[in-house]
Amino acid sequence: MLDELRQRLRAMEKTTGIEDGRGLVPLGMADVDAALGGGLARGALHEIAAAGEAHLAAATGFTLGLAACARNVLWIAEDMALNESGAPYGPGLDFFKRAPERLVTVAVAHKRDLLWAMEEALRCRALGAVIGEVRHGAIDSVAVRRLSLAAAESGALALLLRAQPAHDASTAMTRWIAGAAPSAPAHDFEFGSPRFAAQLVRNRRGPLGSWILEWRDTDERFVLAATHAQPVAAPLLNRPRQKVA
């Protein structure tokens, strides 16, 4: 009876949508999901790096898009990252349908504090995703492995946001390099939907790939961007035939 009660309590503590700490998060794009083996793996560590300093905002938006499936998110950042790039912006979070009350932010002084806080947070079953924003430098392989194990225990998404591509050893399920891509023009001089150049450079479940993704806020997900950035002109109707001499 005690064992049964413990199992019921553990099930009640789990985040909605996570079954037995495992499962996949389909991104809704056949090509991308096929490469990922069905979708982004829950209970695993995923690394997202900005293509360069100028693309850090795009990498941040891409990370938020991946975490859109999680109800409660904890964002941990180094003080240096907050000083250089600023804290998450409320209206920007609204665009990604991330309610401020569902996002808790934590600032830490050192990288070792960030990794410790991520590991502890991943063991909390009230969180669906934990984002750690690391500014510069390599990360200890033992610490990365501990993050992977902690995510596997709870079934949460562990997302490590890095300011530049990394070449150190990692137990991450996937590694992405994200950058900004030109948006399609909208009507009346409005900004088009944000687009991301997403490169899957490490994938333990399948092949690598590169895609241009567009965030569609109407249904809160990524879609593959259209092939043509500009509208294609329709053929003229009732075109008069030219006379042949």
N, C-alpha and C positions, 0 to 999 in steps of 0.2 A: 504493500500500500504506500509506503514511504517513497519507494522508487517511482511509482506511478505519479505521485504528487509532485516529485521533483521534475519529472518529464513535462508535466502540465505547466509548471511554473516557467521552465525554460522556453516552452513553446509560446507562452504569453509574453515573454520578454523580447522575442524576436521581432525585428522590423517587418512591417507589412510587405508582402511580396517576396520574402526570402524563405525558401523551404529547405530546412535542414542545413542551413548555412551554405548551400550550393545553388547552382542554377546559372542561367545566362540572361543577359539583358539584350534582347534584339534591338539593333539600332534602326531597323526598318528599311535598310538598303540591302538588296539581295547580294550584290557584289561584296560589300564590306562584311556583312554577316557571314557569308560563305567563307571568307578568308579567316574570320575569327572562330570558325567552327560552330556557328549558330548565333553568336552575339558576344558581347563583352562579358567576361567571366566574373561572376560575383565571388566573394571570398578570396580575392587575389589582389596583388599589387600591380598597378599600371603606372608607367612613367610617361609624363608629357613634358617635352622640352620645347622652348621657343626656338624658332629657326635663327633668331638673332635678337639683339637688344630691342630693336624697333618692333619686333613681333611678340613681345611679352604679353601685351594686352590681348592679342588674338589667341595666344596659347591659354591665357586665363579664361577667355570666353569658351574655348573648346573644352577645357576641363569642366566648366560649369555645365556645358551641354551633356557631357558624359555622366555628370552627377545628377542630371534632371530626374532620373528615376527614383532617387532617394528622397525620402520625406524630410529627414533631419540630417543636416550636414554640419560638421565641425571643420572650420578653416583655421589652420595653424601656420603662422608666418614668422620669420625672423624679423627682429627690429629693423635690420638693415634693409630688408625687402620692403617693409612698410614705409621707411624713410625715402627710399628711392622711387617706389612705384605707387605708394599710397594704399589705402585700405579699400576693400570692396565698396563700390558705389551703389547706393540704394536704387536709383532709377535703372541702372544697368542690371541689377539683380532682378528687378521687376520684368525686364525684357526677357530674361531667361526663366520667368515664372518661379523665381526663387523668393518666397516670402521672407522678409527680414527676420520674423520670429522663428523661422525654421533654419536659420543659419547662425551659428555661434562662432565668433572669432576669438582667437587667442594669440597673443604676441609673446615671443620668447627671445631671450638674449643671444643664445648660441644654438648652433646646429644640433649639438648633442641633446639639448633640451627639447628641440623640435622633434627629433626622432623618438625620444622617450615619451613625449606627450602623444605622438601619433600611436605608438604601440599601446599605451594605456587606453586611449580613446577607442581604438579598434576592438578592444575587449568589451566595450559597452554595447549591449544589444539594442539600446535605444537609438543608436546612430545607424543610418543607412550608408553614409559615406564619410570618409575623413580625408581632407585635402591638406597636404603639407607643402608649403611654398619654400623652396630652398634657393638661395641666391646664387652662390658660387661654390666651386670646389667639389672634390670627390666625396662619396659617402662610403663609410665603412661597410664592407660586404656582410659582416656579421649583423650589423644593425638592419640592413636591408632584408636579410633572411628572417630576422625576428618580426619585421613588419609583415612579411608574407605569411608567416605562421599565425600571427595574431589575426590577420584578415581571414584566414582559412577557418579559424575557430569560430568566429562570429558570423561569417558570411557577408560582411560589409565590403564595400568598395574602398580600397586604399589607393588614392591618387596622389602621386608625387609630382608636383609642378616644379620644373627646373628652368633657370634662366637661359640655359644654353645646352646644346646636345652633349650627352655624356658618353664616355667610352670605358667607364669602369665596369667591373663585373657586377652582375645583378641577377637576382632571382625573380625579377618582375615577369609577369605573364606576357605583357606587351610593353613596347616602347614606341612612342609617337614623337614626331617632330611636327609642330604646328606653326603655321604662319598665316598672315593675312593674304587674301586673294581679292581681286577687283570684284565689286558687287555689280549686279545688273542695274541699270538705271530704272528709277521708279517714275511715277506720274507726277507732274507739277513740281519738278525739282526736288522731290523728296528723296531721302537716302534709300537705297535698296537694301534688301536683307543682307546681313553680314555673311561673308563667305570665308572659308578656311581652306588653306592648302594643307592637307593632312597626309603625312607619310608614316606608314607603319613599318618601322625599321627593325623591329624584333617581335616575333610572334611564336610562342611555344605551342600553339595549336594549329598552325597552318602556314600558308605563304605570306609574303610581304606584299605591300601594295601602296599606291599613291592615288588620292582622290581630291577633287574640289568639292567641298561640302557646303551646303547653305543651311542656315538655321531658320526654320519656319516656325514662327511664334504662334501661329494659329492652332497647331496641334502639338507644339512643344517638342520638336524633334529635328534631327538633321535629315536633309534630303540631298541627293546628288544634284549638283548644280547643272543647269541646262548647258548644252554644248555651245550654243551661241550666246555670247554676252549681250549682243545687240539684237533687237527684233529683226526678223527676216521679212523683207518686203513681199507682199502678196502679189501674184501676177495680175496684170491689168486685164479687165474684162472688156469684151467688145473692141479689142484693139483693131484699128483699121489695117487691112492688108496693104502692103506696099506693092505698087505696080512694078512689074518686071519689064524692063525695056526689051 
